[in-house]
């Protein structure tokens, strides 16, 4: 089992941040987070997640019109915003990623299976990325509250990528956190069958 410090960093003391310290995030830190996140399991090692790290002022301005009003200030202030996307042509990489069988053939022409596999596994990878970012010392502010079609047009036009969710990254200001909201207990959320 991980020690209490690691569990605190990843779960117990980790919070969704909306206010950010004026401290940049290095490319090396983003790479380190991805190198951890990519190790999480996906169906047939499909690995459909793709991430665009929005860092520059120009890229932030490109993202801004797609944001819900309540997400503009915190996103513009965050050192990095990760656009967590899914590659809807992920199956083209399966001969390389899952070489022991013809997994590509499972998906070709099956749009429903492509869509559900990309969304499910891309979401998993996005969650792995949040934990990986926390593990390398970053704070996260994952969110919906954006126009996916506008993000796709601005960042993915002419590609097979579709946005899933956004995650602001940086070093959160702990003085600006609200008290933690309730979480459901085991008995409220789980059952053993």
C-alpha positions in Angstrom: 0.0 0.0 0.0 1.2 3.6 -0.7 2.2 5.6 2.4 -0.1 8.1 3.9 1.7 11.0 2.2 1.1 9.6 -1.2 -2.5 8.8 -0.5 -3.0 12.4 0.9 -1.4 13.9 -2.3 -3.4 11.8 -4.7 -6.8 11.6 -2.9 -7.4 12.8 0.7 -5.9 16.3 0.5 -6.2 16.8 -3.3 -8.8 19.4 -4.3 -10.2 20.9 -7.4 -8.5 24.3 -7.8 -10.0 27.4 -9.3 -7.4 30.0 -8.2 -3.8 29.7 -9.2 -0.4 30.9 -8.0 1.6 32.8 -10.5 4.0 30.0 -11.1 4.7 28.4 -14.5 4.4 24.7 -15.2 7.4 23.3 -17.1 7.2 21.1 -20.2 9.2 18.5 -18.3 6.5 18.4 -15.6 3.8 17.9 -18.3 5.8 15.2 -19.9 6.4 13.4 -16.6 2.7 13.4 -15.9 1.9 11.9 -19.3 4.6 9.3 -18.9 2.8 8.1 -15.8 -0.7 8.5 -17.1 0.0 6.5 -20.3 0.6 3.4 -18.2 -3.0 3.1 -17.0 -5.0 0.2 -18.6 -7.4 0.7 -21.5 -9.4 -1.8 -23.5 -7.1 -3.7 -25.9 -4.5 -1.1 -25.0 -6.5 1.2 -27.3 -5.1 4.4 -25.7 -7.5 6.8 -27.4 -6.7 9.9 -25.3 -4.9 12.8 -26.8 -4.0 16.0 -24.9 -3.4 19.5 -26.1 -1.7 21.6 -23.4 -2.9 25.2 -23.9 -0.2 27.4 -22.5 0.5 30.5 -24.7 -1.6 33.6 -24.6 -2.6 33.1 -28.2 -3.8 29.6 -27.5 -5.7 30.8 -24.4 -7.5 33.4 -26.5 -8.4 30.7 -29.0 -9.9 28.6 -26.2 -11.7 31.5 -24.5 -14.8 31.7 -26.8 -15.6 28.1 -26.1 -15.7 28.5 -22.3 -18.9 28.8 -20.2 -18.9 32.2 -18.6 -18.2 30.8 -15.1 -15.0 29.1 -16.4 -13.4 32.0 -18.2 -11.5 33.7 -15.4 -10.1 30.5 -13.8 -9.1 29.1 -17.1 -7.4 32.3 -18.3 -5.5 32.5 -15.0 -4.4 28.8 -15.0 -0.8 28.3 -16.2 -2.0 25.4 -18.4 -5.3 24.1 -19.6 -5.3 20.5 -20.8 -7.8 19.7 -23.5 -8.4 16.0 -22.9 -9.6 14.6 -26.2 -10.3 11.2 -27.9 -8.9 10.1 -31.2 -11.9 8.5 -33.0 -9.4 6.7 -35.3 -7.5 5.1 -32.3 -8.1 1.7 -33.8 -5.6 2.5 -36.6 -2.8 2.2 -33.9 -4.0 -1.2 -32.6 -1.6 -3.2 -34.8 1.2 -1.5 -33.0 -0.4 -1.2 -29.5 -2.1 -4.6 -29.4 -0.2 -6.7 -31.9 -1.1 -10.3 -30.8 -4.5 -10.2 -32.6 -6.3 -8.3 -35.3 -8.0 -5.9 -32.9 -8.3 -3.2 -35.6 -10.9 -5.4 -37.4 -13.2 -5.2 -34.3 -13.7 -1.5 -34.9 -13.5 -0.8 -38.6 -17.0 0.3 -39.8 -18.5 -0.1 -36.3 -19.1 3.6 -35.4 -21.0 2.7 -32.2 -18.2 0.6 -30.8 -15.6 3.2 -31.9 -17.5 6.0 -30.1 -18.1 4.1 -26.9 -14.6 2.7 -26.7 -13.0 6.1 -27.4 -15.1 7.9 -24.9 -14.9 5.3 -22.1 -11.2 4.7 -22.4 -10.3 8.3 -23.2 -12.2 9.3 -20.0 -10.2 6.7 -18.1 -7.0 8.1 -19.4 -8.1 11.6 -18.5 -8.7 10.4 -14.9 -5.3 8.7 -14.9 -3.8 12.0 -16.1 -5.3 13.9 -13.2 -3.8 11.4 -10.7 -0.5 11.5 -12.6 -0.5 15.4 -12.5 -1.1 15.3 -8.8 1.7 12.7 -8.4 4.2 15.1 -10.1 3.2 18.0 -7.8 0.5 19.8 -9.9 -3.0 20.8 -8.8 -5.9 20.2 -11.1 -9.2 21.9 -12.0 -11.1 19.4 -14.2 -14.3 20.7 -15.8 -17.1 20.5 -18.2 -18.7 23.9 -19.0 -17.4 24.5 -22.5 -18.7 24.2 -26.0 -17.1 21.0 -27.4 -17.9 21.9 -31.0 -16.1 25.2 -30.6 -13.0 23.6 -29.0 -13.0 20.9 -31.8 -13.2 23.6 -34.5 -10.5 25.7 -32.9 -8.0 22.9 -32.0 -8.9 19.8 -34.0 -10.4 20.9 -37.3 -9.5 18.4 -40.0 -8.5 15.7 -37.5 -10.1 12.7 -36.0 -9.9 14.2 -32.5 -12.9 15.2 -30.3 -12.7 17.0 -27.0 -13.9 15.2 -23.9 -13.2 17.6 -21.0 -10.8 20.3 -19.9 -8.4 20.3 -16.9 -6.7 23.4 -15.6 -3.2 22.7 -14.3 -0.8 24.6 -12.1 -0.1 25.3 -8.5 -3.4 26.1 -6.7 -3.7 28.7 -4.1 -4.7 26.8 -1.0 -6.0 29.9 0.7 -8.7 30.3 -1.9 -10.2 26.8 -1.5 -13.8 26.3 -0.3 -14.5 23.7 2.4 -14.6 20.2 0.9 -18.0 19.0 -0.1 -19.5 15.8 1.2 -18.6 12.5 -0.5 -20.9 9.4 -0.5 -19.9 6.7 2.0 -19.3 3.1 0.9 -22.8 2.2 2.1 -24.4 5.0 0.2 -22.6 4.3 -3.1 -21.6 0.6 -3.1 -23.0 -2.8 -2.5 -21.4 -6.3 -2.6 -23.3 -8.8 -4.7 
